[in-house]
Amino acid sequence: MYTILTSLKIIFRESFYRYVTFYTTLAFSYLSYWLFYKTTTIQTFLQNMKSGDFGSYSVLYGITYIATSILIILLSGVSVATALWLYRHSRLSQTKNISANFGGLLAAAFSMGCPVCGAFLLSAIGVAGGLAVFPLQGLELKFLSLILLIGSLLYGISKVKAAIHCKECNDISHNLKSSVAKQGAQKRFVILPLQNIFVFSLAGLFLVNQLLMSQVAATMGMTSNKGFVAKLLGIQTKSTYTIIAPKINPDGKTTSLFEWPTITEVSANPNSGNALADAKVVMIATGKPFYAPDDVAFDDPINAQKKWGVFETSIKLSTEQETRYQKLISTMMTCSYCCGSANNVTMNKNCGCAHAKAVRGFYRFMITNFGDKYSDEQLVGESHRWYALWYPKGMLEDYLLATGNDSALPHESHGGAGSDGRHGIAR
């Protein structure tokens, strides 16, 4: 402990490293906050924790998640400052220290989210189940991050004292602050751009994901092999007012693929011979629906998501309307592609993702303005049209699975898909 305190005193004697610690902690706090809010909110997370949505030890999981997140944020600043001090003043084992720091921060970034609502970075690289795919629901990433950051910090601190009198190093004196300043003026330091490395690495992961998706799409073809559900649902040969999407089963945990009625017309399958391209024509809506306010349109899903989301809090419903609204978000509409697990789908009410918020706003708007014209099933079906714009991969996979063309885009398991990951549809 004495060695640790002595080494930290040496490092933080210079105000530069105190600033590095403060701003790194601040920056990583903001990054963690941003990643967390991409899929959920603090209020939703705490509600899920209390209601047992995180499993048998839901409360313990939540407390552990929060505690490790705070500890990681605090360690990030001190660890980076220590690594930077060694990089500027020593040649001792810089690679190990910097690599451990980078690995710890990266693992922490990927762990931000929740098992119910998903994890933004994991979803971005194709892990649809998010934290729910891990046995400990993502705590593995938290623990890995802590091990790397603490290991990096302790390893770095152990080298600080050796670096002070190392003949091959910059021979920084820990007795006089003036000597540090003097040597700082004489030597030319190079600061490793850790932030840029982190950003470029994430960008690389995104590019790899897109490349893999492109390679899959390039090999798509149409298959004539159709199962029972495909024959039952069929491939559309003319425009209709239905859409294939998940529907909660009586067990309240898994889903089946179902033809929901819609409000707007769904394009016919062109049967071009390219199953994936045909599926996009059917499932990906275009244009501006007649009911949409202002500049809300299918052609701009991001803007639509933001605009619909505003209505969740801005529109007030009557008691009767609120009852209908609660039925839609609690018992009918699922959030299948961003969160939950194969045998425990998340209902829209319990999801804090931006798309879930948008769907809730959509329901409030439609109930207020068109409540007497359309049924609950039509509202759910129409919301799936928007859902297909926000989660096209999952919706396309389900459509191709239901119509017997899943070889065109192999179906990946997602929330509510069941133990077989295929909604009970035989191969």
Secondary structure as UniProt FT lines:
FT   HELIX           2..12
FT   HELIX           15..37
FT   TURN            38..39
FT   HELIX           42..51
FT   TURN            52..54
FT   TURN            56..57
FT   HELIX           58..89
FT   HELIX           94..110
FT   TURN            115..117
FT   HELIX           120..124
FT   TURN            125..126
FT   TURN            128..129
FT   HELIX           130..133
FT   TURN            135..138
FT   HELIX           139..164
FT   TURN            167..170
FT   HELIX           177..186
FT   HELIX           194..218
FT   HELIX           228..233
FT   STRAND          240..248
FT   TURN            250..251
FT   STRAND          255..266
FT   HELIX           275..283
FT   TURN            290..291
FT   TURN            294..295
FT   TURN            298..299
FT   HELIX           301..314
FT   HELIX           319..327
FT   HELIX           328..332
FT   STRAND          334..335
FT   TURN            336..338
FT   TURN            342..343
FT   STRAND          346..347
FT   HELIX           348..350
FT   HELIX           354..370
FT   TURN            371..373
FT   HELIX           376..390
FT   HELIX           392..402
FT   TURN            403..404
FT   TURN            406..407
FT   TURN            415..416
FT   TURN            418..421
FT   TURN            423..424
//
